Amino acid sequence: MSAPSIVILTGAGISRESGLATFRDADGIWAKVRIEDVATPEAFRRDPMRVHGFYNARRAQLRDAALQPNAAHLALAELDGCWPGDLLLVTQNVDDLHARAGSRRLLHMHGELMKARCGRCEAVHPWAADLSTGTPCPACRQTGSMRPHVVWFGEMPLELKQISAALDRCDLFVAIGTSGQVYPAAGFVAEVRGRARTVELNLEATEGSRLFDEVRYGPATQTVPAFVHELVQSL
Ligand code: APR
């Protein structure tokens, strides 16, 4: 019997205990700034420096040495390293904590804060520094066209074909630290339920909890290592 094929979806909740704010909690990012002002193509056209300022501040947080992957990121990286079956970690997060924890079979469906893209030549570059309208593209040298390599509301998420293929063949779907309010990620559980075991690991009930076979409540740094331990013991 080959090991089950696993798809894991993570959201902002998995990075909360590393010190990064979520989006929709009471102290979340969208309680402080409006999506329409900083996270849409229209906002970028209207006031690019305001959008750059928003992402520059979040990118600077990732450069802070105090910000480290937590036990949940590390447990998923351990699973990635030892799971003999198919495994894909799909994150909605734009932070780099999964990669820094050691996850390799990883897709960022909403892009990555530590990358920048040229709106003219589409080249994507690793980027840890600030961005501005004066930043030249390293590839085509054009200024005024560099943007965060992050998917804004109204734009298509990345890698959807690969994600859909993984969902089609998965035996286990686990959603961790996501409120289940933003599609297409929020629709993944409905795609697989009935033919895959579905588990939600979250701090509290979400919009999608009723769609899961099993929901475990608690902080990710407790629920994720425990769940990973059970999976590894089942090998
Ligand atoms: N452990 C586990 N879950 C937690 C923790 C924690 N320590 N802290 C918070 N959570 C849960 C919250 O209860 C909530 O259900 O994480 C979830 C975070 O939900 P959101 O803030 O909506 O974040 P997310 O689901 O990732 O948002 C999806 O929306 O704004 C867009 O592009 C953005 O990728 C983001 C997408």
Residues whose N, C-alpha, C, O or C-beta is under 5 A from the ligand:
A	BS01	APR	G11 A12 G13 R16 E17 T22 F23 R24 D25 Q92 N93 H110 G177 T178 S179 G180 V182 L201 N202 L203 E204 T206 G218 P219 A220
